[in-house]
């Protein structure tokens, strides 16, 4: 009996960090930190409930892709490149999103809910 309870406890603790629900990521997110002034960053990201994601960069460039969340990974599918890019989700709460990378950006990307 103790072994079963220990297993359940360890399983629950291990899975508490997994992001299984895509509902929390839906909405508008604004970039907090930019690496360099001249670097084009995705300053705003909008995740829709139908699996679409829109990224807006400086210079008013808009990118439209599709996304899925699998465990702690954000999977972005770019139809024009016929590829899927994986970004590890370091943190996701109701008001903050931290990604280990985002598409070609290999540095940590920190977002907060746009106001």
N, CA and C atoms as a LAMMPS dump frame, in Angstrom:
ITEM: TIMESTEP
0
ITEM: NUMBER OF ATOMS
345
ITEM: BOX BOUNDS ff ff ff
-5.0000000000000000e+02 5.0000000000000000e+02
-5.0000000000000000e+02 5.0000000000000000e+02
-5.0000000000000000e+02 5.0000000000000000e+02
ITEM: ATOMS id mol type element x y z
1 1 1 N 0.822 -1.195 0
2 1 2 C 0 0 0
3 1 3 C 0.865 1.257 0
4 2 1 N 1.941 1.244 0.797
5 2 2 C 2.827 2.408 0.851
6 2 3 C 3.469 2.663 -0.504
7 3 1 N 3.833 1.587 -1.192
8 3 2 C 4.457 1.733 -2.511
9 3 3 C 3.505 2.373 -3.515
10 4 1 N 2.243 2.002 -3.441
11 4 2 C 1.251 2.58 -4.355
12 4 3 C 1.071 4.059 -4.073
13 5 1 N 0.977 4.43 -2.806
14 5 2 C 0.821 5.844 -2.446
15 5 3 C 2.05 6.651 -2.837
16 6 1 N 3.218 6.087 -2.644
17 6 2 C 4.454 6.756 -3.04
18 6 3 C 4.49 6.961 -4.55
19 7 1 N 4.099 5.937 -5.299
20 7 2 C 4.066 6.035 -6.762
21 7 3 C 3.098 7.133 -7.205
22 8 1 N 1.908 7.177 -6.624
23 8 2 C 0.919 8.201 -6.983
24 8 3 C 1.454 9.593 -6.659
25 9 1 N 2.058 9.753 -5.504
26 9 2 C 2.619 11.05 -5.112
27 9 3 C 3.704 11.485 -6.085
28 10 1 N 4.647 10.605 -6.41
29 10 2 C 5.729 10.949 -7.332
30 10 3 C 5.205 11.257 -8.728
31 11 1 N 4.219 10.491 -9.173
32 11 2 C 3.623 10.721 -10.492
33 11 3 C 2.939 12.08 -10.543
34 12 1 N 2.198 12.432 -9.496
35 12 2 C 1.503 13.728 -9.449
36 12 3 C 2.504 14.878 -9.431
37 13 1 N 3.568 14.751 -8.668
38 13 2 C 4.576 15.816 -8.604
39 13 3 C 5.287 15.977 -9.948
40 14 1 N 5.592 14.879 -10.576
41 14 2 C 6.291 14.927 -11.856
42 14 3 C 5.415 15.565 -12.926
43 15 1 N 4.137 15.271 -12.938
44 15 2 C 3.236 15.781 -13.961
45 15 3 C 2.735 17.176 -13.673
46 16 1 N 2.958 17.703 -12.475
47 16 2 C 2.46 19.036 -12.157
48 16 3 C 3.167 20.107 -12.973
49 17 1 N 4.366 19.82 -13.465
50 17 2 C 5.109 20.794 -14.249
51 17 3 C 4.787 20.712 -15.739
52 18 1 N 4.073 19.687 -16.151
53 18 2 C 3.74 19.525 -17.551
54 18 3 C 2.59 20.457 -17.919
55 19 1 N 2.662 21.015 -19.097
56 19 2 C 1.631 21.934 -19.566
57 19 3 C 0.774 21.156 -20.552
58 20 1 N -0.306 20.593 -20.073
59 20 2 C -1.142 19.758 -20.913
60 20 3 C -2.324 20.516 -21.489
61 21 1 N -2.591 21.68 -20.992
62 21 2 C -3.78 22.406 -21.386
63 21 3 C -3.39 23.643 -22.17
64 22 1 N -3.796 23.727 -23.416
65 22 2 C -3.479 24.868 -24.263
66 22 3 C -4.316 26.094 -23.971
67 23 1 N -5.303 25.988 -23.085
68 23 2 C -6.164 27.13 -22.802
69 23 3 C -5.405 28.284 -22.15
70 24 1 N -4.451 27.971 -21.323
71 24 2 C -3.725 29.006 -20.59
72 24 3 C -2.902 29.899 -21.509
73 25 1 N -2.457 29.378 -22.629
74 25 2 C -1.6 30.144 -23.526
75 25 3 C -2.408 31.058 -24.459
76 26 1 N -3.692 30.819 -24.585
77 26 2 C -4.503 31.596 -25.517
78 26 3 C -4.58 33.06 -25.113
79 27 1 N -4.53 33.939 -26.133
80 27 2 C -4.627 35.374 -25.91
81 27 3 C -3.41 36.108 -26.44
82 28 1 N -3.296 37.381 -26.064
83 28 2 C -2.204 38.242 -26.541
84 28 3 C -1.075 38.3 -25.525
85 29 1 N 0.158 38.179 -26.029
86 29 2 C 1.364 38.239 -25.219
87 29 3 C 2.309 39.281 -25.794
88 30 1 N 2.911 40.094 -24.943
89 30 2 C 3.855 41.133 -25.37
90 30 3 C 5.248 40.838 -24.815
91 31 1 N 6.24 41.005 -25.677
92 31 2 C 7.629 40.744 -25.304
93 31 3 C 8.106 41.771 -24.287
94 32 1 N 8.806 41.307 -23.276
95 32 2 C 9.311 42.19 -22.233
96 32 3 C 10.744 42.607 -22.518
97 33 1 N 11.594 41.638 -22.821
98 33 2 C 13.014 41.924 -22.997
99 33 3 C 13.433 41.66 -24.432
100 34 1 N 14.175 42.609 -25
101 34 2 C 14.719 42.431 -26.338
102 34 3 C 16.229 42.344 -26.222
103 35 1 N 16.817 41.443 -26.979
104 35 2 C 18.261 41.223 -26.906
105 35 3 C 19.052 42.431 -27.378
106 36 1 N 18.714 42.929 -28.548
107 36 2 C 19.426 44.059 -29.138
108 36 3 C 18.416 44.997 -29.766
109 37 1 N 18.743 46.282 -29.838
110 37 2 C 17.819 47.249 -30.418
111 37 3 C 17.546 46.982 -31.891
112 38 1 N 18.551 46.576 -32.652
113 38 2 C 18.383 46.373 -34.08
114 38 3 C 17.824 44.998 -34.436
115 39 1 N 17.718 44.137 -33.472
116 39 2 C 17.238 42.786 -33.73
117 39 3 C 15.72 42.809 -33.915
118 40 1 N 15.254 42.072 -34.905
119 40 2 C 13.811 41.965 -35.108
120 40 3 C 13.301 40.864 -34.189
121 41 1 N 12.485 41.237 -33.254
122 41 2 C 11.898 40.299 -32.313
123 41 3 C 10.412 40.166 -32.595
124 42 1 N 9.848 39.12 -32.062
125 42 2 C 8.408 38.959 -32.13
126 42 3 C 7.828 39.681 -30.921
127 43 1 N 7.509 40.94 -31.101
128 43 2 C 7.074 41.798 -30.003
129 43 3 C 5.716 41.456 -29.446
130 44 1 N 4.886 40.848 -30.278
131 44 2 C 3.555 40.459 -29.815
132 44 3 C 3.179 39.136 -30.462
133 45 1 N 2.617 38.255 -29.643
134 45 2 C 2.15 36.954 -30.119
135 45 3 C 0.697 36.79 -29.678
136 46 1 N -0.136 36.298 -30.591
137 46 2 C -1.522 35.997 -30.257
138 46 3 C -1.788 34.529 -30.563
139 47 1 N -2.212 33.802 -29.529
140 47 2 C -2.582 32.402 -29.674
141 47 3 C -4.102 32.316 -29.694
142 48 1 N -4.651 31.671 -30.721
143 48 2 C -6.096 31.524 -30.866
144 48 3 C -6.519 30.115 -30.469
145 49 1 N -7.793 29.965 -30.097
146 49 2 C -8.282 28.666 -29.635
147 49 3 C -8.423 27.645 -30.754
148 50 1 N -8.325 28.068 -32.017
149 50 2 C -8.437 27.128 -33.135
150 50 3 C -7.077 26.637 -33.636
151 51 1 N -5.997 26.93 -32.868
152 51 2 C -4.678 26.441 -33.234
153 51 3 C -3.855 27.402 -34.079
154 52 1 N -4.382 28.584 -34.347
155 52 2 C -3.606 29.577 -35.095
156 52 3 C -2.779 30.408 -34.128
157 53 1 N -1.621 30.845 -34.602
158 53 2 C -0.788 31.771 -33.84
159 53 3 C -0.336 32.87 -34.804
160 54 1 N -0.385 34.101 -34.334
161 54 2 C 0.054 35.248 -35.131
162 54 3 C 1.186 35.922 -34.375
163 55 1 N 2.333 36.084 -35.051
164 55 2 C 3.496 36.743 -34.463
165 55 3 C 3.703 38.066 -35.182
166 56 1 N 3.853 39.127 -34.414
167 56 2 C 4.104 40.45 -34.992
168 56 3 C 5.506 40.892 -34.592
169 57 1 N 6.276 41.297 -35.588
170 57 2 C 7.636 41.749 -35.306
171 57 3 C 7.722 43.249 -35.52
172 58 1 N 8.872 43.805 -35.129
173 58 2 C 9.103 45.222 -35.406
174 58 3 C 9.052 45.415 -36.907
175 59 1 N 8.621 46.557 -37.334
176 59 2 C 8.496 46.802 -38.756
177 59 3 C 7.156 46.33 -39.293
178 60 1 N 6.233 46.021 -38.402
179 60 2 C 4.873 45.62 -38.766
180 60 3 C 4.787 44.379 -39.637
181 61 1 N 5.757 43.487 -39.537
182 61 2 C 5.695 42.211 -40.248
183 61 3 C 4.849 41.25 -39.418
184 62 1 N 3.926 40.573 -40.101
185 62 2 C 3.021 39.651 -39.425
186 62 3 C 3.234 38.254 -39.994
187 63 1 N 3.412 37.289 -39.083
188 63 2 C 3.594 35.891 -39.466
189 63 3 C 2.413 35.1 -38.927
190 64 1 N 1.823 34.273 -39.77
191 64 2 C 0.676 33.455 -39.373
192 64 3 C 1.052 31.981 -39.497
193 65 1 N 0.948 31.271 -38.371
194 65 2 C 1.304 29.867 -38.325
195 65 3 C 0.232 29.097 -37.564
196 66 1 N 0.509 27.834 -37.317
197 66 2 C -0.336 26.995 -36.477
198 66 3 C 0.503 26.489 -35.314
199 67 1 N -0.145 26.231 -34.186
200 67 2 C 0.592 25.767 -33.01
201 67 3 C -0.13 24.618 -32.324
202 68 1 N 0.647 23.857 -31.572
203 68 2 C 0.152 22.83 -30.668
204 68 3 C 1.03 22.882 -29.424
205 69 1 N 0.47 22.446 -28.33
206 69 2 C 1.264 22.287 -27.113
207 69 3 C 1.297 20.801 -26.797
208 70 1 N 2.505 20.29 -26.668
209 70 2 C 2.701 18.88 -26.339
210 70 3 C 3.659 18.827 -25.155
211 71 1 N 3.111 18.443 -24.005
212 71 2 C 3.865 18.454 -22.748
213 71 3 C 4.337 19.886 -22.483
214 72 1 N 5.639 20.109 -22.384
215 72 2 C 6.178 21.453 -22.147
216 72 3 C 6.766 22.052 -23.417
217 73 1 N 6.289 21.61 -24.555
218 73 2 C 6.818 22.092 -25.827
219 73 3 C 5.74 22.842 -26.601
220 74 1 N 6.123 23.964 -27.162
221 74 2 C 5.287 24.716 -28.081
222 74 3 C 5.746 24.335 -29.481
223 75 1 N 4.864 23.734 -30.259
224 75 2 C 5.19 23.306 -31.611
225 75 3 C 4.532 24.265 -32.594
226 76 1 N 5.342 24.977 -33.38
227 76 2 C 4.837 25.939 -34.36
228 76 3 C 5.08 25.375 -35.755
229 77 1 N 3.997 25.22 -36.505
230 77 2 C 4.085 24.693 -37.862
231 77 3 C 4.02 25.84 -38.854
232 78 1 N 5.063 25.915 -39.675
233 78 2 C 5.138 26.959 -40.703
234 78 3 C 4.869 26.296 -42.051
235 79 1 N 3.686 26.547 -42.595
236 79 2 C 3.269 25.89 -43.836
237 79 3 C 4.179 26.253 -45.001
238 80 1 N 4.605 27.524 -45.082
239 80 2 C 5.429 27.938 -46.222
240 80 3 C 6.805 27.286 -46.219
241 81 1 N 7.306 26.906 -45.038
242 81 2 C 8.6 26.227 -44.94
243 81 3 C 8.43 24.711 -44.828
244 82 1 N 7.187 24.282 -44.659
245 82 2 C 6.873 22.872 -44.504
246 82 3 C 7.67 22.245 -43.353
247 83 1 N 7.704 22.955 -42.219
248 83 2 C 8.428 22.448 -41.059
249 83 3 C 7.703 22.796 -39.772
250 84 1 N 8.125 22.159 -38.707
251 84 2 C 7.612 22.446 -37.372
252 84 3 C 8.789 22.799 -36.485
253 85 1 N 8.667 23.924 -35.793
254 85 2 C 9.721 24.408 -34.913
255 85 3 C 9.274 24.173 -33.476
256 86 1 N 10.179 23.63 -32.665
257 86 2 C 9.872 23.326 -31.268
258 86 3 C 10.503 24.368 -30.361
259 87 1 N 9.699 24.894 -29.429
260 87 2 C 10.185 25.828 -28.414
261 87 3 C 9.81 25.271 -27.048
262 88 1 N 10.787 25.143 -26.166
263 88 2 C 10.531 24.637 -24.823
264 88 3 C 9.895 25.747 -23.983
265 89 1 N 8.782 25.428 -23.34
266 89 2 C 8.101 26.376 -22.457
267 89 3 C 8.735 26.251 -21.073
268 90 1 N 9.442 27.292 -20.665
269 90 2 C 10.076 27.291 -19.346
270 90 3 C 9.088 27.642 -18.248
271 91 1 N 8.138 28.534 -18.576
272 91 2 C 7.164 28.98 -17.582
273 91 3 C 5.907 29.443 -18.305
274 92 1 N 4.755 29.061 -17.795
275 92 2 C 3.482 29.535 -18.318
276 92 3 C 2.523 29.681 -17.155
277 93 1 N 2.126 30.921 -16.903
278 93 2 C 1.12 31.211 -15.886
279 93 3 C 0.043 32.059 -16.558
280 94 1 N -0.926 32.487 -15.8
281 94 2 C -1.993 33.295 -16.389
282 94 3 C -1.498 34.645 -16.899
283 95 1 N -0.342 35.119 -16.387
284 95 2 C 0.146 36.434 -16.83
285 95 3 C 1.576 36.45 -17.352
286 96 1 N 2.249 35.305 -17.451
287 96 2 C 3.607 35.301 -17.996
288 96 3 C 3.887 34.031 -18.797
289 97 1 N 4.704 34.198 -19.824
290 97 2 C 5.104 33.104 -20.704
291 97 3 C 6.588 33.258 -20.973
292 98 1 N 7.363 32.242 -20.652
293 98 2 C 8.799 32.261 -20.902
294 98 3 C 9.157 31.064 -21.767
295 99 1 N 9.797 31.366 -22.913
296 99 2 C 10.207 30.336 -23.86
297 99 3 C 11.716 30.264 -23.905
298 100 1 N 12.271 29.066 -24.02
299 100 2 C 13.721 28.902 -24.109
300 100 3 C 14.238 29.469 -25.421
301 101 1 N 13.404 29.461 -26.444
302 101 2 C 13.741 30.006 -27.754
303 101 3 C 12.418 30.218 -28.48
304 102 1 N 12.479 30.896 -29.614
305 102 2 C 11.272 31.078 -30.423
306 102 3 C 11.679 31.172 -31.884
307 103 1 N 11.342 30.151 -32.628
308 103 2 C 11.675 30.005 -34.048
309 103 3 C 13.178 30.189 -34.206
310 104 1 N 13.65 31.254 -34.865
311 104 2 C 15.103 31.405 -35.053
312 104 3 C 15.783 32.099 -33.878
313 105 1 N 15.031 32.623 -32.94
314 105 2 C 15.599 33.275 -31.753
315 105 3 C 16.048 32.203 -30.778
316 106 1 N 17.327 32.128 -30.533
317 106 2 C 17.883 31.067 -29.689
318 106 3 C 18.078 31.496 -28.24
319 107 1 N 17.594 32.671 -27.89
320 107 2 C 17.702 33.14 -26.511
321 107 3 C 16.336 33.06 -25.836
322 108 1 N 16.339 33.19 -24.53
323 108 2 C 15.1 33.156 -23.757
324 108 3 C 14.22 34.33 -24.156
325 109 1 N 12.955 34.041 -24.384
326 109 2 C 11.964 35.05 -24.755
327 109 3 C 10.946 35.145 -23.611
328 110 1 N 10.788 36.339 -23.041
329 110 2 C 9.897 36.539 -21.901
330 110 3 C 8.729 37.424 -22.329
331 111 1 N 7.514 36.923 -22.125
332 111 2 C 6.298 37.636 -22.504
333 111 3 C 5.385 37.803 -21.303
334 112 1 N 4.613 38.874 -21.326
335 112 2 C 3.53 39.101 -20.364
336 112 3 C 2.27 39.399 -21.136
337 113 1 N 1.139 39.231 -20.487
338 113 2 C -0.135 39.535 -21.143
339 113 3 C -0.141 41.004 -21.582
340 114 1 N -0.533 41.234 -22.818
341 114 2 C -0.623 42.616 -23.315
342 114 3 C -1.775 43.307 -22.601
343 115 1 N -1.58 44.573 -22.316
344 115 2 C -2.633 45.348 -21.63
345 115 3 C -3.348 46.232 -22.589
